[in-house]
């Protein structure tokens, strides 16, 4: 089987992963017990306002992932539902015909759904939306609406602070859309097998490079990409302009410290001042990269290079002349 056929098979698998689940391979900030991780990742995608990290941090705060937790206020189970809330929000998550507040397979999906319901109930309340949703889970959406945001209750304010801190940053609203992220991945996939060329690649595609790499390799006679030329090209196809070098692209990106998704940029270096390589995350712990002179654009495991520094999500600035 030739490179083209192999690339097509692998590309199809990763494009499907990128489009069907933009959080595939995402990291959780909270240490979730293995038996609940899948439930949290799935229920954490019930609606756009809820993430797996947010749900994980909430469950950690509510019960420490103890499915038998029972508070003096009669809050029950891993998600600490009180009877009245469970009666209206509890669902049969595992399809066994029962809604069991003590069963994490029911309670965790119910918590995701309840957070989404609360998001709608407080959507018009001013202030930070995630904080308002968490405050509603703790004190009720009526209290959030009454006070125009997080109520002035010490318990609720501390509850919101802790969960927000554990869930990690929510991310800015200026970053690329899911459709743009998918375009980035598909553009990179279309260049699999192209030669590495030091300084090669631009918004239009592969190009001859320049002389010379730190080890003396010239790209002047090779049409292809270096690492940042590939990322620049892929993002240009999504209508987003990136600067030329890996270090500059890191500066132009918002750090992603929690969940990351296909299309995000993976940066390598010992610190921000020594970033020397960039790749495109495609899901399940894999990247597409133009690694080094003598190689071709290829799939690699995200930790193939030992000095992974960070993950960035470029802000969606319209294309301009590069």
RAZI-V707906 format. One record per helix or strand of 3 or more residues. SS is the DSSP state (@ for helix, = for strand). FROM is the first residue (numbers start at 0). TO is the last residue. If there is no record, write none. Layout:
# RAZI-V707906
ss = {SS,SS}
from = {FROM,FROM}
to = {TO,TO}
This chain:
# RAZI-V707906
ss = {@,@,@,@,@,@,@,@,@,=,@,@,=,=,@,=,=,=,=}
from = {2,33,51,82,103,128,140,153,177,222,226,245,252,264,271,276,285,297,307}
to = {19,42,62,88,120,138,146,166,188,224,236,250,254,267,273,282,288,300,314}
